[in-house]
Amino acid sequence: MALLGALCIALNALGFTHRSLRAQVSHLLCATYTTNQMSYDLARLRLNGLVERREHTNTYDLTPDGQRVAIFYTKVHDHLLRPLIAADSPPAPHDLRQALRTIDRHVHDYTHRARLGTAA
C-alpha cells in the first residue's frame, strides 16, 4: 500500500526516479526500504505495464493503467479496508461487529477444515 500511495504522490508531469520513489515509500512505511526492494518493485511494475521508463533517462512515468491501479487500491484501502479493520471495537455499530465476528469464524472454520493452519 505504501508503494501505491507513493505512486499516487508521483502523479505529475515530471515523473519520478528510483531515489525519489524510494524516499516516498520509506516515509509512508516509516521503515527502511532498500534499493534492492525498490529495484525489484520497479521491475515488477514495469513488467505489468504500470510504469514506463523514459528513454535515455532514469525517470519513470505512470501509465494510464498504473494511475488507475494506484488510485483504486489507495481508495479501497483508505475508504474500505481501514474502517473495516477498525470496526471490531465499540464505536462501530453492534451489527457490524457481529458480522465481522461471523466472517472471522467462517474463515477460521474453513482454514481448519482445509488444514491450512496459521502463517508463520
C-alpha positions as CSV (number, residue, x, y, z in Angstrom):
1,M,0.0,0.0,0.0
2,A,2.9,2.3,0.7
3,L,4.2,1.8,-2.8
4,L,0.8,2.5,-4.4
5,G,0.4,5.6,-2.1
6,A,3.8,6.8,-3.2
7,L,2.8,6.3,-6.9
8,C,-0.3,8.5,-6.3
9,I,2.0,11.2,-4.9
10,A,4.2,10.8,-8.1
11,L,1.2,11.6,-10.3
12,N,2.8,14.6,-12.1
13,A,4.2,15.5,-15.4
14,L,7.8,15.5,-14.1
15,G,7.8,11.7,-13.4
16,F,9.8,10.1,-10.6
17,T,13.1,8.5,-10.1
18,H,14.2,5.4,-8.3
19,R,15.6,7.5,-5.5
20,S,12.6,9.8,-5.1
21,L,10.1,7.0,-5.1
22,R,12.1,5.0,-2.6
23,A,12.2,8.0,-0.3
24,Q,8.4,8.4,-0.5
25,V,7.8,4.7,0.2
26,S,10.2,4.7,3.1
27,H,8.4,7.8,4.5
28,L,5.0,6.1,4.1
29,L,6.2,2.9,5.7
30,C,8.0,4.6,8.5
31,A,10.7,2.0,7.9
32,T,13.7,1.3,5.8
33,Y,13.0,0.4,2.2
34,T,16.2,-0.8,0.5
35,T,17.3,0.0,-3.0
36,N,17.1,-3.7,-3.8
37,Q,13.4,-3.8,-2.8
38,M,12.8,-0.7,-4.9
39,S,14.5,-2.1,-7.9
40,Y,12.5,-5.3,-7.6
41,D,9.2,-3.4,-7.2
42,L,10.0,-1.1,-10.2
43,A,10.8,-4.1,-12.3
44,R,7.5,-5.8,-11.4
45,L,5.6,-2.6,-12.1
46,R,7.3,-2.3,-15.5
47,L,6.6,-5.9,-16.4
48,N,2.9,-5.4,-15.5
49,G,2.7,-2.2,-17.6
50,L,2.0,0.1,-14.6
51,V,5.1,2.3,-15.1
52,E,7.4,3.0,-18.0
53,R,10.9,4.4,-18.2
54,R,11.6,7.5,-20.3
55,E,14.2,6.8,-23.0
56,H,17.7,7.8,-22.1
57,T,16.8,8.8,-18.6
58,N,16.4,7.4,-15.1
59,T,12.9,8.8,-14.9
60,Y,9.7,6.8,-14.8
61,D,6.1,7.7,-15.6
62,L,2.9,6.1,-14.5
63,T,1.0,4.6,-17.4
64,P,-2.8,5.2,-17.6
65,D,-3.3,1.7,-16.2
66,G,-0.8,2.5,-13.4
67,Q,-2.7,5.6,-12.5
68,R,-6.0,3.7,-12.3
69,V,-4.5,0.9,-10.2
70,A,-2.7,3.2,-7.8
71,I,-5.7,5.4,-7.2
72,F,-8.2,2.4,-7.0
73,Y,-6.2,0.4,-4.4
74,T,-5.4,3.5,-2.4
75,K,-9.1,4.4,-2.2
76,V,-10.1,0.9,-1.4
77,H,-7.5,0.9,1.5
78,D,-8.5,4.3,2.8
79,H,-12.3,4.1,2.5
80,L,-13.0,0.4,2.9
81,L,-10.2,-1.7,4.5
82,R,-9.1,0.8,7.2
83,P,-12.6,1.3,8.5
84,L,-13.4,-2.4,8.4
85,I,-10.2,-3.2,10.3
86,A,-11.2,-0.7,13.0
87,A,-14.8,-1.8,13.1
88,D,-14.2,-4.6,15.6
89,S,-14.2,-2.1,18.5
90,P,-17.1,-0.4,20.3
91,P,-17.5,2.8,18.3
92,A,-18.6,0.6,15.4
93,P,-22.3,-0.5,15.3
94,H,-23.0,-3.8,17.1
95,D,-24.4,-5.4,13.9
96,L,-21.2,-4.6,12.0
97,R,-19.0,-6.1,14.8
98,Q,-21.2,-9.2,15.0
99,A,-21.0,-9.6,11.2
100,L,-17.2,-9.3,11.3
101,R,-17.0,-12.0,14.0
102,T,-19.2,-14.3,11.9
103,I,-17.0,-13.8,8.9
104,D,-13.9,-14.4,11.1
105,R,-15.4,-17.6,12.5
106,H,-16.3,-18.9,9.0
107,V,-12.8,-18.2,7.6
108,H,-11.2,-19.9,10.7
109,D,-13.5,-22.9,10.2
110,Y,-12.7,-23.1,6.5
111,T,-8.9,-23.0,7.1
112,H,-9.2,-25.5,9.9
113,R,-11.1,-28.0,7.7
114,A,-8.7,-27.4,4.8
115,R,-5.8,-28.0,7.3
116,L,-4.1,-24.7,6.2
117,G,-3.0,-23.8,9.7
118,T,-1.7,-20.4,10.5
119,A,1.0,-18.5,8.7
120,A,4.4,-18.4,10.4
